[in-house]
Amino acid sequence: MSFFKISVIFIFLFICHANAKAQLSKSVEAIETQHKDCLRIKPDSSGCSKQFLTQVDSILPIVLEQLKAQLFSDEKTALIQDQVSWGKKKGEFFKIQDETFKYNLQEGIWKKEMIRITYQQKAEFILKRIKALLKRLKE
């Protein structure tokens, strides 16, 4: 079983416990720690940051569902609208990151392995959203 699949299962098991906010927060912290450890071992590895991006991207819908479960109907509608707006900002941000990488690669400023920076910046964009949503979760 791949490390990613194990990570997703690990996250899911944490969510099944009673205190979802605390468990989700611990999962996010574990993902961040794992990413830092990976970069310490392989500082130039784009794989570390690509995995980090995949993990935070997979936990975002879980956090959203947990938050929606705690909200009243009108609050859920507002959250959904807010998420759609954020999704558009995410798309724009990702496009800029991809264009920056492509430009820096073509101009010889970066080497191909510097895609790690692009993955990491995308992951941190999503992580910021996750942390904002976690603050809204009730204990």
C-alpha positions in Angstrom: 0.0 0.0 0.0 1.4 3.4 -0.9 2.4 5.9 1.7 -0.2 8.3 0.4 -3.0 5.8 0.8 -1.8 5.0 4.3 -1.8 8.7 5.1 -5.3 9.2 3.9 -6.5 6.2 5.9 -4.6 7.6 8.9 -6.4 10.9 8.5 -9.8 9.2 8.1 -9.3 7.2 11.3 -8.5 10.3 13.2 -11.7 12.0 12.0 -13.8 9.1 13.2 -13.0 10.0 16.8 -15.3 12.2 18.9 -13.2 15.3 19.0 -12.9 16.1 15.3 -11.3 19.5 15.6 -8.5 18.3 17.8 -8.0 15.2 15.7 -8.0 17.2 12.4 -5.6 19.7 13.9 -3.3 16.8 15.0 -3.5 15.4 11.5 -2.5 18.7 9.9 0.4 19.1 12.3 1.5 15.5 11.5 1.4 16.3 7.8 3.4 19.5 8.3 6.0 17.7 10.4 6.3 14.8 7.9 6.9 17.4 5.2 9.6 19.2 7.2 11.3 15.8 8.0 11.2 14.8 4.4 12.8 18.0 3.3 15.5 17.6 6.0 16.4 14.2 4.6 16.0 15.1 0.9 16.2 19.0 0.7 15.9 19.1 -3.1 13.2 16.6 -3.5 10.1 17.8 -5.3 8.5 14.5 -4.2 8.3 15.8 -0.6 6.4 18.9 -1.5 4.3 17.1 -4.1 3.2 14.7 -1.4 2.5 17.6 1.0 0.3 19.2 -1.6 -1.6 16.0 -2.2 -2.1 15.4 1.5 -3.4 18.9 2.3 -5.6 18.9 -0.7 -7.1 15.6 0.4 -7.8 16.8 4.0 -9.5 20.1 2.9 -12.8 18.4 1.9 -12.8 16.5 5.2 -12.5 19.7 7.2 -15.2 21.3 5.1 -17.6 18.4 5.8 -16.9 18.5 9.5 -17.6 22.2 9.6 -20.8 21.9 7.5 -22.1 19.2 9.9 -22.0 21.8 12.7 -23.7 24.6 10.8 -27.3 25.6 10.3 -28.8 25.7 6.8 -28.1 29.4 6.1 -24.6 29.1 7.5 -23.9 26.1 5.3 -25.0 28.1 2.3 -22.7 31.0 3.2 -19.8 28.5 3.7 -20.5 26.9 0.3 -20.5 30.3 -1.3 -17.3 31.3 0.5 -15.7 28.0 -0.6 -16.6 28.6 -4.2 -15.0 32.1 -4.0 -11.9 30.6 -2.3 -11.8 28.0 -5.0 -11.6 30.7 -7.7 -8.8 32.4 -5.8 -7.0 29.0 -5.5 -7.3 28.5 -9.3 -5.8 31.9 -9.9 -3.0 31.4 -7.4 -2.1 28.0 -8.9 -2.1 29.5 -12.4 0.3 32.2 -11.3 2.5 29.6 -9.6 2.6 27.5 -12.7 3.4 30.4 -15.0 6.1 31.6 -12.6 7.7 28.2 -12.6 7.5 27.9 -16.4 9.0 31.4 -16.9 11.8 30.8 -14.4 12.6 27.5 -16.0 12.6 28.9 -19.5 14.8 31.9 -18.5 17.3 29.6 -16.8 16.6 31.1 -13.4 15.4 27.7 -12.0 16.2 24.2 -12.7 13.5 21.5 -13.2 13.8 20.2 -9.7 12.7 23.6 -8.4 9.1 22.6 -9.0 9.3 21.8 -5.3 8.9 25.5 -4.5 5.7 25.6 -6.7 4.3 22.5 -5.0 5.1 23.9 -1.6 3.6 27.3 -2.2 0.4 25.6 -3.5 0.3 23.4 -0.4 0.7 26.4 1.9 -2.1 28.2 0.2 -4.4 25.3 0.9 -3.0 24.8 4.4 -3.9 28.4 5.2 -7.5 27.7 4.2 -7.6 24.5 6.3 -6.3 26.3 9.4 -8.9 29.1 8.9 -11.7 26.5 8.7 -10.4 24.6 11.7 -10.7 27.8 13.8 -14.4 27.8 13.0 -14.9 24.2 14.1 -16.5 23.7 17.5 -14.8 21.6 20.1 
